[in-house]
Amino acid sequence: MRTRLSICRRKAAYASAAEAMAVAQASGLILRPYKCDRCLQWHLTSRTKGRRVPLWERLPLP
């Protein structure tokens, strides 16, 4: 499913997945980065329903 352009414009955009992940971890919320198919940058989402959980979220912390 494509990201709606109106949603893309309202969200903060990050140049890299690492930058988005740093912001997500600092927020204290459960957020995950995704690459936007509209602007080709990274956004954050809290949605998980119907999505595959990335490997780094499934692995236990050291």
Backbone torsions as a table, in degrees:
resi	resn	phi	psi	omega
1	MET	NA	131.8	-179.1
2	ARG	-79.4	148.1	174.9
3	THR	-72.8	131.6	177.3
4	ARG	-68.6	142.0	-177.4
5	LEU	-60.3	-37.4	179.7
6	SER	-64.8	-34.7	177.3
7	ILE	-70.0	-44.6	-179.9
8	CYS	-57.2	-43.4	-177.4
9	ARG	-67.0	-27.4	-178.8
10	ARG	-83.8	-20.4	-176.1
11	LYS	-88.3	152.8	173.5
12	ALA	-70.8	139.8	-179.9
13	ALA	-111.0	140.1	179.9
14	TYR	-122.9	145.1	-175.3
15	ALA	-73.8	-26.4	-177.7
16	SER	-139.3	161.0	177.4
17	ALA	-65.4	-36.5	179.9
18	ALA	-63.3	-41.3	178.3
19	GLU	-64.8	-43.9	178.5
20	ALA	-63.8	-40.9	180.0
21	MET	-64.7	-38.5	178.7
22	ALA	-62.6	-41.8	178.2
23	VAL	-66.3	-41.2	179.8
24	ALA	-62.2	-43.9	-179.2
25	GLN	-68.5	-34.8	-179.9
26	ALA	-72.3	-22.0	-176.2
27	SER	-73.9	-26.0	-177.5
28	GLY	81.6	0.5	177.6
29	LEU	-101.4	164.2	176.0
30	ILE	-86.5	99.1	-179.4
31	LEU	-128.2	151.5	175.4
32	ARG	-135.1	145.1	179.3
33	PRO	-81.4	151.7	172.9
34	TYR	-146.3	149.7	179.1
35	LYS	-84.6	124.8	-177.6
36	CYS	-78.0	133.4	179.1
37	ASP	-82.4	-4.3	177.6
38	ARG	-93.2	-55.1	-174.6
39	CYS	-101.4	-7.7	179.8
40	LEU	63.3	20.4	172.9
41	GLN	-109.6	-175.1	-176.2
42	TRP	-105.4	137.9	175.0
43	HIS	-123.2	173.0	175.9
44	LEU	-114.0	144.6	176.5
45	THR	-137.8	153.3	174.3
46	SER	-104.3	-4.0	-177.6
47	ARG	-74.0	135.6	177.7
48	THR	-130.9	-15.2	-176.8
49	LYS	-63.5	126.8	178.6
50	GLY	77.1	7.1	-178.7
51	ARG	-110.3	148.5	172.8
52	ARG	-75.3	139.6	178.3
53	VAL	-82.0	124.1	179.7
54	PRO	-59.8	152.2	-177.8
55	LEU	-56.4	-40.8	-177.2
56	TRP	-65.8	-21.6	176.2
57	GLU	-83.6	-23.2	-178.7
58	ARG	-85.3	-24.1	-177.9
59	LEU	-78.3	142.0	177.0
60	PRO	-70.0	151.8	178.7
61	LEU	-74.3	144.0	180.0
62	PRO	-71.5	NA	NA
